Amino acid sequence: MLFATRGEQLPFKNLTTKKALAWLNNQQDIIIQTNAQILGKILSGINNLEKEIENEMPPIAKNLTLLEGISTITACTIYTETKGKISTKEKFASYCGVAPVDCSSGK
């Protein structure tokens, strides 16, 4: 926000990248350097927590991470929301409300 109020463009779009942290750490402004150090520690803590959660996940939840776009946290969220009781992809699609519904007028 400090750069935005100054009208400056940042050379990155995402603060979670290593490039962004390195750039922030190399700035002359002590406030930006301090915030970069704090952000780095927070990201490190998040990564450690995610690894710890991954080690404790049940096997059925780990299988969800094989799907593209599902991270450890997302897999654990799905598993806990469904209470681990949905065993097939058809049941899961029905639970999510994305299962095809027969709308034909005939037999």
DSSP file (Angstrom, degrees, kcal/mol; ACC not computed):
  #  RESIDUE AA STRUCTURE BP1 BP2  ACC     N-H-->O    O-->H-N    N-H-->O    O-->H-N    TCO  KAPPA ALPHA  PHI   PSI    X-CA   Y-CA   Z-CA
    1    1 A M     >        0   0    0      0, 0.0     4,-2.5     0, 0.0     5,-0.2   0.000 360.0 360.0 360.0 -35.3    0.0    0.0    0.0
    2    2 A L  H  >  +     0   0    0      1,-0.2     4,-1.0     2,-0.2     6,-0.1   0.904 360.0  45.2 -58.1 -42.1    2.9    2.3    0.7
    3    3 A F  H  >>S+     0   0    0      1,-0.2     5,-2.7     2,-0.2     4,-0.5   0.874 110.1  54.8 -70.2 -36.8    4.1    2.0   -2.9
    4    4 A A  H >45S+     0   0    0      1,-0.2     3,-1.0     2,-0.2    -2,-0.2   0.902 106.1  51.1 -64.2 -40.2    0.6    2.5   -4.2
    5    5 A T  H 3<5S+     0   0    0     -4,-2.5    -1,-0.2     1,-0.3    -2,-0.2   0.785 110.0  50.9 -68.4 -24.6    0.1    5.8   -2.3
    6    6 A R  H 3<5S-     0   0    0     -4,-1.0    -1,-0.3    -5,-0.2    -2,-0.2   0.537 116.7-117.3 -85.5  -7.0    3.4    6.9   -3.8
    7    7 A G  T <<5 +     0   0    0     -3,-1.0     2,-0.3    -4,-0.5    -3,-0.2   0.715  65.6 144.0  78.9  21.4    2.2    6.0   -7.3
    8    8 A E      < -     0   0    0     -5,-2.7     2,-0.4    -6,-0.1    -1,-0.3  -0.700  46.2-131.7 -96.8 146.8    4.9    3.4   -7.8
    9    9 A Q        -     0   0    0     -2,-0.3    -5,-0.0     2,-0.0    -1,-0.0  -0.776  18.4-134.5 -93.7 139.0    4.4    0.1   -9.7
   10   10 A L        -     0   0    0     -2,-0.4    10,-0.0     2,-0.2     0, 0.0  -0.707  10.5-132.7 -91.8 145.4    5.6   -3.1   -8.1
   11   11 A P  S    S+     0   0    0      0, 0.0     2,-0.3     0, 0.0    -1,-0.1   0.184  86.7  48.1 -83.8  20.5    7.6   -5.6  -10.2
   12   12 A F        -     0   0    0      1,-0.1    -2,-0.2     8,-0.0     3,-0.1  -0.963  60.8-151.6-151.0 164.1    5.5   -8.6   -8.9
   13   13 A K  S    S+     0   0    0     -2,-0.3     2,-0.5     1,-0.2    -1,-0.1   0.659  80.4  53.8-110.6 -24.0    1.8   -9.5   -8.5
   14   14 A N    >   -     0   0    0      1,-0.1     3,-1.2     0, 0.0     6,-0.3  -0.958  60.0-155.2-124.4 124.5    1.9  -11.9   -5.6
   15   15 A L  T 3  S+     0   0    0     -2,-0.5    -1,-0.1     1,-0.2     6,-0.1   0.565  88.9  70.1 -73.5  -7.6    3.5  -11.3   -2.2
   16   16 A T  T 3  S+     0   0    0      4,-0.1    -1,-0.2     5,-0.0     2,-0.1   0.524  76.6 101.9 -88.3  -3.5    4.0  -15.0   -1.5
   17   17 A T  S <> S-     0   0    0     -3,-1.2     4,-1.9     1,-0.1     5,-0.2  -0.477  76.6-128.9 -80.9 151.8    6.7  -15.5   -4.2
   18   18 A K  H  > S+     0   0    0      1,-0.2     4,-2.6     2,-0.2     5,-0.2   0.857 110.1  58.4 -64.1 -35.0   10.3  -15.6   -3.2
   19   19 A K  H  > S+     0   0    0      1,-0.2     4,-2.3     2,-0.2    -1,-0.2   0.911 105.9  48.4 -61.6 -42.7   11.1  -12.9   -5.8
   20   20 A A  H  > S+     0   0    0     -6,-0.3     4,-2.6     2,-0.2    -2,-0.2   0.915 112.2  48.3 -65.6 -43.2    8.7  -10.5   -4.0
   21   21 A L  H  X S+     0   0    0     -4,-1.9     4,-2.5     2,-0.2    -2,-0.2   0.913 112.2  48.7 -64.2 -42.0   10.2  -11.2   -0.6
   22   22 A A  H  X S+     0   0    0     -4,-2.6     4,-1.3     2,-0.2    -1,-0.2   0.912 112.3  48.7 -64.2 -41.4   13.7  -10.7   -1.9
   23   23 A W  H  < S+     0   0    0     -4,-2.3     3,-0.3    -5,-0.2     4,-0.3   0.922 112.3  48.2 -64.1 -44.0   12.7   -7.5   -3.6
   24   24 A L  H >< S+     0   0    0     -4,-2.6     3,-1.4     1,-0.2    -2,-0.2   0.906 109.5  53.0 -63.2 -41.4   11.0   -6.2   -0.4
   25   25 A N  H 3< S+     0   0    0     -4,-2.5    -1,-0.2     1,-0.3    -2,-0.2   0.786 105.9  55.2 -64.4 -27.2   14.0   -7.1    1.7
   26   26 A N  T 3< S+     0   0    0     -4,-1.3    -1,-0.3    -3,-0.3    -2,-0.2   0.411  83.8 111.5 -88.1   2.2   16.3   -5.2   -0.6
   27   27 A Q    <   -     0   0    0     -3,-1.4     6,-0.1    -4,-0.3    -3,-0.0  -0.426  69.3-133.6 -76.0 153.0   14.4   -1.9   -0.3
   28   28 A Q  S    S+     0   0    0     -2,-0.1     2,-0.4     4,-0.1    -1,-0.1   0.761  79.7  96.8 -76.4 -26.4   15.9    1.1    1.5
   29   29 A D     >  -     0   0    0      1,-0.2     4,-2.1     2,-0.0     5,-0.2  -0.516  65.8-151.4 -70.9 122.4   12.7    1.8    3.5
   30   30 A I  H  > S+     0   0    0     -2,-0.4     4,-2.4     1,-0.2     5,-0.2   0.815  94.9  57.0 -66.0 -31.4   13.0    0.2    7.0
   31   31 A I  H  > S+     0   0    0      2,-0.2     4,-2.4     1,-0.2    -1,-0.2   0.920 109.0  45.6 -65.9 -42.9    9.2   -0.2    7.3
   32   32 A I  H  > S+     0   0    0      2,-0.2     4,-2.3     1,-0.2    -2,-0.2   0.907 112.8  50.4 -66.9 -41.9    9.1   -2.2    4.1
   33   33 A Q  H  X S+     0   0    0     -4,-2.1     4,-2.1     2,-0.2    -2,-0.2   0.920 111.7  48.2 -61.4 -43.6   12.1   -4.3    5.2
   34   34 A T  H  X S+     0   0    0     -4,-2.4     4,-2.2     1,-0.2    -2,-0.2   0.920 112.0  48.6 -64.2 -44.2   10.5   -5.1    8.5
   35   35 A N  H  X S+     0   0    0     -4,-2.4     4,-2.7     1,-0.2    -1,-0.2   0.865 109.4  53.7 -64.6 -35.1    7.2   -6.0    6.9
   36   36 A A  H  X S+     0   0    0     -4,-2.3     4,-2.4     2,-0.2    -1,-0.2   0.898 108.6  49.1 -65.0 -40.4    9.0   -8.3    4.5
   37   37 A Q  H  X S+     0   0    0     -4,-2.1     4,-2.0     2,-0.2    -2,-0.2   0.911 112.4  47.9 -64.9 -42.1   10.7  -10.1    7.4
   38   38 A I  H  X S+     0   0    0     -4,-2.2     4,-2.4     2,-0.2    -2,-0.2   0.931 111.8  49.8 -63.3 -45.6    7.4  -10.5    9.1
   39   39 A L  H  X S+     0   0    0     -4,-2.7     4,-2.6     1,-0.2     5,-0.2   0.899 109.1  52.5 -60.4 -41.7    5.8  -11.8    5.9
   40   40 A G  H  X S+     0   0    0     -4,-2.4     4,-1.9     1,-0.2    -1,-0.2   0.894 110.2  47.8 -61.3 -40.7    8.6  -14.2    5.4
   41   41 A K  H  X S+     0   0    0     -4,-2.0     4,-2.2     2,-0.2    -2,-0.2   0.889 111.5  50.4 -68.0 -39.2    8.2  -15.6    9.0
   42   42 A I  H  X S+     0   0    0     -4,-2.4     4,-2.4     2,-0.2    -2,-0.2   0.934 111.2  48.0 -63.8 -46.3    4.4  -15.9    8.5
   43   43 A L  H  X S+     0   0    0     -4,-2.6     4,-2.3     1,-0.2    -1,-0.2   0.875 110.9  51.6 -62.9 -37.3    4.8  -17.8    5.2
   44   44 A S  H  X S+     0   0    0     -4,-1.9     4,-2.3    -5,-0.2    -1,-0.2   0.911 110.2  49.1 -64.1 -42.5    7.4  -20.1    6.8
   45   45 A G  H  X S+     0   0    0     -4,-2.2     4,-2.4     2,-0.2    -2,-0.2   0.892 110.1  50.9 -63.7 -40.5    4.9  -20.8    9.6
   46   46 A I  H  X S+     0   0    0     -4,-2.4     4,-2.5     2,-0.2    -2,-0.2   0.922 110.4  49.3 -63.3 -44.3    2.1  -21.6    7.2
   47   47 A N  H  X S+     0   0    0     -4,-2.3     4,-2.0     1,-0.2    -2,-0.2   0.904 111.6  49.0 -62.3 -41.5    4.4  -24.0    5.3
   48   48 A N  H  X S+     0   0    0     -4,-2.3     4,-2.1     2,-0.2    -1,-0.2   0.911 112.0  48.6 -64.3 -42.3    5.4  -25.8    8.5
   49   49 A L  H  X S+     0   0    0     -4,-2.4     4,-2.6     1,-0.2    -2,-0.2   0.902 109.7  52.2 -64.5 -41.1    1.8  -26.1    9.6
   50   50 A E  H  X S+     0   0    0     -4,-2.5     4,-2.3     1,-0.2    -1,-0.2   0.891 109.6  49.3 -63.6 -38.9    0.7  -27.4    6.2
   51   51 A K  H  X S+     0   0    0     -4,-2.0     4,-1.8     2,-0.2    -1,-0.2   0.896 111.1  50.0 -65.4 -39.9    3.5  -30.1    6.4
   52   52 A E  H  X S+     0   0    0     -4,-2.1     4,-1.0     2,-0.2    -2,-0.2   0.909 111.5  47.8 -64.9 -42.3    2.4  -31.1    9.9
   53   53 A I  H >X S+     0   0    0     -4,-2.6     4,-0.8     1,-0.2     3,-0.7   0.910 108.8  54.9 -63.6 -41.9   -1.3  -31.3    8.8
   54   54 A E  H >< S+     0   0    0     -4,-2.3     3,-0.6     1,-0.3    -1,-0.2   0.865 104.9  53.4 -60.5 -37.3   -0.2  -33.4    5.7
   55   55 A N  H 3< S+     0   0    0     -4,-1.8    -1,-0.3     1,-0.2    -2,-0.2   0.782 112.7  44.1 -68.2 -26.1    1.6  -35.9    8.0
   56   56 A E  H << S+     0   0    0     -4,-1.0    -1,-0.2    -3,-0.7    -2,-0.2   0.459  86.4 118.2 -98.3  -2.8   -1.6  -36.4   10.1
   57   57 A M    <<  -     0   0    0     -4,-0.8    -3,-0.0    -3,-0.6    19,-0.0  -0.355  68.4-116.5 -66.7 141.0   -4.1  -36.7    7.2
   58   58 A P    >>  -     0   0    0      0, 0.0     4,-1.8     0, 0.0     3,-0.8  -0.439  30.7-109.2 -69.5 154.9   -6.0  -39.9    6.9
   59   59 A P  H 3> S+     0   0    0      0, 0.0     4,-1.7     0, 0.0    -2,-0.1   0.841 117.1  57.6 -56.5 -36.7   -5.3  -41.8    3.6
   60   60 A I  H 3> S+     0   0    0      1,-0.2     4,-0.6     2,-0.2    -3,-0.0   0.866 108.1  47.1 -65.2 -34.2   -8.7  -41.0    2.1
   61   61 A A  H X> S+     0   0    0     -3,-0.8     4,-0.7     1,-0.2     3,-0.6   0.855 107.2  57.0 -73.2 -35.1   -8.0  -37.3    2.5
   62   62 A K  H >< S+     0   0    0     -4,-1.8     3,-0.8     1,-0.2     4,-0.3   0.839  98.3  62.3 -63.9 -31.5   -4.5  -37.7    1.0
   63   63 A N  H >< S+     0   0    0     -4,-1.7     3,-1.4     1,-0.2     4,-0.3   0.830  94.3  62.2 -62.8 -31.0   -6.1  -39.2   -2.1
   64   64 A L  H X< S+     0   0    0     -4,-0.6     3,-1.6    -3,-0.6    -1,-0.2   0.814  91.8  65.0 -64.6 -29.0   -7.9  -35.9   -2.7
   65   65 A T  T << S+     0   0    0     -3,-0.8    -1,-0.3    -4,-0.7     5,-0.2   0.635  86.5  72.2 -70.8 -11.1   -4.6  -34.1   -3.1
   66   66 A L  T <  S+     0   0    0     -3,-1.4    -1,-0.3    -4,-0.3     2,-0.3   0.700  81.0  90.0 -73.8 -18.5   -4.0  -36.2   -6.3
   67   67 A L  S X  S-     0   0    0     -3,-1.6     3,-1.7    -4,-0.3     2,-0.1  -0.584  94.5-100.7 -79.2 140.7   -6.7  -34.1   -8.0
   68   68 A E  T 3  S+     0   0    0     -2,-0.3    -1,-0.1     1,-0.2     3,-0.1  -0.381 104.6  16.9 -63.7 131.2   -5.4  -31.0   -9.8
   69   69 A G  T 3  S+     0   0    0      1,-0.2     2,-0.7    -4,-0.1    -1,-0.2   0.414  93.3 115.5  90.6  -1.3   -6.0  -27.8   -7.8
   70   70 A I    <   -     0   0    0     -3,-1.7    -1,-0.2    -5,-0.2     2,-0.1  -0.894  45.1-169.5-107.4 113.8   -6.6  -29.5   -4.4
   71   71 A S     >  -     0   0    0     -2,-0.7     4,-2.7    -3,-0.1     5,-0.2  -0.274  40.6 -93.1 -88.8 179.0   -4.0  -28.6   -1.8
   72   72 A T  H  > S+     0   0    0      1,-0.2     4,-2.3     2,-0.2     5,-0.2   0.923 126.3  47.5 -58.7 -46.8   -3.5  -30.2    1.6
   73   73 A I  H  > S+     0   0    0      1,-0.2     4,-2.2     2,-0.2    -1,-0.2   0.911 112.9  48.3 -65.1 -42.5   -5.7  -27.6    3.3
   74   74 A T  H  > S+     0   0    0      2,-0.2     4,-2.6     1,-0.2    -1,-0.2   0.912 111.1  50.9 -63.9 -42.2   -8.5  -28.0    0.8
   75   75 A A  H  X S+     0   0    0     -4,-2.7     4,-2.5     1,-0.2    -2,-0.2   0.905 111.1  48.1 -62.2 -42.0   -8.4  -31.8    1.0
   76   76 A C  H  X S+     0   0    0     -4,-2.3     4,-2.6     2,-0.2    -1,-0.2   0.880 110.9  51.6 -66.4 -37.0   -8.7  -31.6    4.8
   77   77 A T  H  X S+     0   0    0     -4,-2.2     4,-2.5     2,-0.2    -2,-0.2   0.936 111.8  45.8 -64.6 -46.5  -11.5  -29.1    4.5
   78   78 A I  H  X S+     0   0    0     -4,-2.6     4,-2.1     1,-0.2     6,-0.3   0.928 113.5  50.6 -60.9 -45.0  -13.4  -31.4    2.1
   79   79 A Y  H  <>S+     0   0    0     -4,-2.5     5,-1.4     1,-0.2     4,-0.5   0.919 114.0  42.6 -61.3 -45.3  -12.7  -34.4    4.3
   80   80 A T  H  <5S+     0   0    0     -4,-2.6     3,-0.3     3,-0.2    -1,-0.2   0.870 112.8  52.9 -72.7 -34.8  -13.9  -32.8    7.5
   81   81 A E  H  <5S+     0   0    0     -4,-2.5    -1,-0.2     1,-0.2    -2,-0.2   0.873 117.3  37.6 -66.9 -35.9  -17.0  -31.2    5.8
   82   82 A T  T ><5S-     0   0    0     -4,-2.1     3,-1.8    -5,-0.2    -1,-0.2   0.438 106.3-129.8 -93.7  -0.1  -18.1  -34.6    4.4
   83   83 A K  T 3 5 -     0   0    0     -4,-0.5    -3,-0.2    -3,-0.3    -4,-0.1   0.715  54.5 -78.5  57.8  23.3  -17.0  -36.3    7.6
   84   84 A G  T 3 <S+     0   0    0     -5,-1.4    -1,-0.3    -6,-0.3    -4,-0.1   0.630 108.4 114.8  68.0  14.0  -15.1  -38.8    5.5
   85   85 A K    <   +     0   0    0     -3,-1.8     2,-0.8    -6,-0.2    -2,-0.1   0.549  42.9  94.0 -95.8  -8.0  -18.3  -40.7    4.6
   86   86 A I        +     0   0    0     -4,-0.2    -4,-0.1     1,-0.2    -2,-0.0  -0.764  45.9 170.9 -90.5 115.4  -18.5  -40.0    0.9
   87   87 A S        +     0   0    0     -2,-0.8     2,-0.3     2,-0.0    -1,-0.2   0.671  52.6  49.0-102.7 -19.2  -16.9  -43.0   -0.8
   88   88 A T  S  > S-     0   0    0      1,-0.1     4,-2.0     0, 0.0     5,-0.1  -0.833  76.3-121.2-122.6 160.9  -17.6  -42.6   -4.5
   89   89 A K  H  > S+     0   0    0     -2,-0.3     4,-2.4     1,-0.2     5,-0.2   0.826 113.8  56.5 -67.4 -30.0  -17.3  -39.7   -6.9
   90   90 A E  H  > S+     0   0    0      2,-0.2     4,-2.1     1,-0.2    -1,-0.2   0.918 108.4  46.1 -66.6 -43.4  -21.0  -40.0   -7.7
   91   91 A K  H  > S+     0   0    0      2,-0.2     4,-2.4     1,-0.2    -2,-0.2   0.882 112.9  50.8 -65.5 -37.9  -21.9  -39.5   -4.0
   92   92 A F  H  X S+     0   0    0     -4,-2.0     4,-2.3     2,-0.2    -2,-0.2   0.919 109.3  49.7 -66.7 -43.0  -19.4  -36.6   -3.8
   93   93 A A  H  X>S+     0   0    0     -4,-2.4     5,-2.5     1,-0.2     6,-0.9   0.893 111.9  49.3 -62.3 -39.5  -20.9  -34.9   -6.9
   94   94 A S  H ><5S+     0   0    0     -4,-2.1     3,-0.5     4,-0.2    -2,-0.2   0.910 110.0  50.8 -65.2 -42.3  -24.4  -35.3   -5.4
   95   95 A Y  H 3<5S+     0   0    0     -4,-2.4    -2,-0.2     1,-0.2    -1,-0.2   0.885 111.9  47.5 -61.6 -39.6  -23.2  -33.8   -2.1
   96   96 A C  H 3<5S-     0   0    0     -4,-2.3    -1,-0.2    -5,-0.1    -2,-0.2   0.627 113.6-119.1 -77.9 -13.6  -21.7  -30.8   -3.9
   97   97 A G  T <<5S+     0   0    0     -4,-0.9    -3,-0.2    -3,-0.5    -2,-0.1   0.733  87.2 106.6  81.7  22.9  -24.8  -30.3   -6.0
   98   98 A V      < +     0   0    0     -5,-2.5    -4,-0.2    -6,-0.2    -5,-0.1   0.282  41.8 119.3-115.0   9.2  -23.1  -30.8   -9.3
   99   99 A A  S    S-     0   0    0     -6,-0.9     2,-0.1    -5,-0.1    -9,-0.0  -0.526  74.6-102.0 -74.9 140.8  -24.5  -34.3  -10.1
  100  100 A P        -     0   0    0      0, 0.0     2,-0.5     0, 0.0    -1,-0.1  -0.373  35.0-148.7 -62.7 139.1  -26.5  -34.4  -13.3
  101  101 A V        -     0   0    0     -2,-0.1     2,-0.5    -3,-0.1     0, 0.0  -0.935  16.5-120.3-113.2 132.2  -30.2  -34.5  -12.7
  102  102 A D        +     0   0    0     -2,-0.5     0, 0.0     1,-0.1     0, 0.0  -0.593  36.9 168.5 -72.7 118.4  -32.6  -36.3  -15.1
  103  103 A C        +     0   0    0     -2,-0.5    -1,-0.1     0, 0.0     2,-0.1   0.042  25.4 134.5-119.3  23.6  -35.0  -33.7  -16.4
  104  104 A S        -     0   0    0      1,-0.1    -2,-0.0     2,-0.1     0, 0.0  -0.393  49.6-146.2 -76.3 154.3  -36.6  -35.7  -19.2
  105  105 A S  S    S+     0   0    0     -2,-0.1    -1,-0.1     2,-0.0     2,-0.1   0.594  76.3  65.1 -95.0 -11.7  -40.4  -35.7  -19.6
  106  106 A G              0   0    0      1,-0.0    -2,-0.1     0, 0.0     0, 0.0  -0.216 360.0 360.0 -99.5-168.7  -40.7  -39.3  -20.9
  107  107 A K              0   0    0     -2,-0.1    -1,-0.0     0, 0.0    -3,-0.0   0.503 360.0 360.0 -71.6 360.0  -40.1  -42.6  -19.3
